[in-house]
Amino acid sequence: MPENAVVIRGAELTDREATRNVLLNAYGQYELELPEPAWIQYKESILEAVDGAATKARLVAVLNGEVVGSVFLFDSSEAAYGRPELDIQSPIIRLLAVSKKARGFGVATELIRASAKLARDWGADTLHLHTSDMMDSAVRLYERLGFERAFDKDLINGETLVKSYRLQLKEAPLLQAQ
């Protein structure tokens, strides 16, 4: 395998600690942007997702033999957020994370591509995600990959607008020739 080739695979039980480390490394950049109680709650929810029963699939990215990224897929808004009122009955990705040292190698794009393929294989027409303006580089990536705003699925978390995005899987350039 060529050096710096990103491999996406299903997470194994032995990947739990590495996944936790990737999540804390990637999301730790927001610790100083959030009020302390919000950061503590966010960090706890991130770590709970590693073992959460509601997660339908967990994917990891491996670069040069090391887990450097992860993403979790859920069946619905109820499974992902405990929010059935959002009425999202198709896969949702959460907690897309790439360790700081692995950024720039296309890891996030490959995790999203693999998530979209999985959602399509499950028979879904769309793949959803939620994010906030605090994650501006992620928003730019999602839009570049073909995600469109789904204003009707936005939510408010405390004082933060959490924006919804949707990828139409049948037309997604991300999945063409795949």
C-alpha positions in Angstrom: 0.0 0.0 0.0 1.4 3.4 -0.9 2.4 5.7 2.0 -0.2 8.2 2.9 -3.0 6.0 1.4 -6.2 6.5 3.5 -8.1 3.2 4.2 -11.7 3.5 5.5 -13.1 0.5 7.4 -15.6 -0.5 10.0 -14.4 0.2 13.5 -13.4 -2.7 15.6 -13.6 -3.1 19.4 -9.9 -2.6 19.5 -10.3 0.8 17.9 -12.2 2.3 20.8 -9.3 4.0 22.5 -7.8 5.3 19.3 -11.3 6.6 18.3 -11.6 8.4 21.6 -8.2 10.0 21.1 -9.0 11.1 17.6 -12.3 12.7 18.7 -10.7 14.5 21.6 -7.8 15.7 19.4 -10.1 16.9 16.7 -12.8 18.5 18.8 -10.5 19.8 21.5 -10.0 22.9 19.3 -13.4 24.1 20.4 -12.7 23.9 24.1 -11.7 27.5 24.3 -14.5 28.7 22.0 -17.3 27.2 24.2 -18.3 28.2 27.8 -16.8 25.7 30.2 -20.1 24.0 31.1 -21.0 23.6 27.4 -17.6 22.2 26.6 -17.9 19.6 29.4 -21.3 18.5 28.2 -20.1 18.4 24.5 -17.0 16.4 25.5 -19.2 13.9 27.4 -21.6 13.4 24.5 -18.7 12.9 22.1 -17.2 10.2 24.3 -20.5 8.5 25.0 -21.0 8.1 21.2 -18.0 5.8 21.0 -19.9 3.1 22.8 -23.5 4.3 22.2 -26.0 1.6 21.3 -27.9 3.9 19.0 -25.0 4.1 16.5 -25.7 2.0 13.5 -22.2 2.1 12.1 -18.8 3.4 13.1 -16.1 4.0 10.5 -12.5 4.7 11.0 -9.8 6.1 8.7 -6.4 4.5 8.9 -3.3 6.3 7.5 0.1 4.5 7.6 -1.3 1.9 10.1 -2.7 4.4 12.5 -6.4 5.4 13.2 -6.5 9.1 12.3 -10.2 9.7 11.7 -13.7 8.5 12.5 -17.4 9.1 11.8 -20.6 7.6 13.2 -23.8 6.9 11.3 -27.3 6.8 12.8 -30.6 5.7 11.3 -32.6 8.8 12.2 -32.8 12.0 14.1 -34.2 10.1 17.1 -31.3 7.8 17.2 -28.7 10.5 16.5 -30.0 13.2 18.8 -33.1 11.9 20.7 -35.1 14.3 18.5 -37.9 12.5 16.7 -39.6 15.9 16.0 -36.9 16.6 13.4 -38.4 13.8 11.4 -35.2 12.7 9.7 -35.8 9.0 8.8 -32.6 8.5 6.8 -28.9 8.2 7.9 -27.2 11.0 9.7 -23.5 11.3 10.2 -22.2 12.7 13.4 -18.8 13.4 15.0 -16.7 13.4 11.8 -13.2 13.7 13.2 -9.7 13.8 11.8 -6.7 14.2 14.0 -4.8 17.4 13.5 -1.7 15.6 12.2 -3.7 13.8 9.5 -5.4 16.9 8.0 -4.7 17.6 4.4 -4.6 14.0 3.3 -8.3 13.8 2.2 -9.3 11.8 5.3 -12.6 13.7 6.0 -13.6 13.4 2.3 -13.0 9.7 2.3 -15.0 9.2 5.5 -17.9 11.1 4.1 -17.7 9.2 0.8 -17.7 5.9 2.7 -20.7 7.1 4.8 -22.6 8.1 1.7 -21.9 4.7 0.1 -23.1 2.9 3.2 -26.3 5.1 3.4 -26.9 4.3 -0.3 -26.3 0.6 0.3 -28.9 0.7 3.1 -31.4 2.1 0.5 -31.4 5.7 1.6 -32.0 8.6 -0.8 -30.3 11.2 1.5 -27.6 11.5 4.0 -27.9 14.2 6.7 -25.6 16.0 9.1 -25.8 19.0 11.5 -23.1 21.5 12.2 -22.6 25.1 13.5 -20.8 28.1 12.2 -18.1 27.4 14.8 -17.0 24.6 12.4 -16.6 26.8 9.4 -13.9 24.7 7.6 -16.2 21.6 8.0 -19.1 23.6 6.5 -17.0 24.6 3.5 -16.0 20.9 3.0 -19.7 19.7 3.2 -20.8 22.3 0.6 -17.9 21.5 -1.7 -18.9 17.8 -1.5 -22.5 18.6 -2.6 -24.4 18.9 0.7 -27.2 21.5 0.6 -28.8 23.3 3.5 -31.9 21.7 4.9 -33.4 24.6 6.7 -36.4 22.7 7.9 -34.2 20.3 9.9 -32.2 23.0 11.8 -32.2 22.9 15.6 -31.3 25.1 18.4 -28.9 23.8 21.1 -28.9 26.3 23.9 -28.2 29.6 22.1 -26.5 27.9 19.1 -28.2 27.5 15.7 -27.2 24.0 14.6 -27.6 23.9 10.8 -28.8 20.9 8.9 -27.3 19.7 5.6 -28.5 17.0 3.3 -26.8 15.2 0.5 -29.0 13.7 -2.3 -27.3 10.4 -2.8 -28.5 9.7 -6.4 -27.0 12.9 -7.8 -24.0 13.2 -5.5 -20.8 13.8 -7.5 -19.1 12.3 -4.5 -20.5 8.9 -5.5 -20.3 9.0 -9.2 -18.2 6.2 -10.8 -18.2 4.5 -7.4 
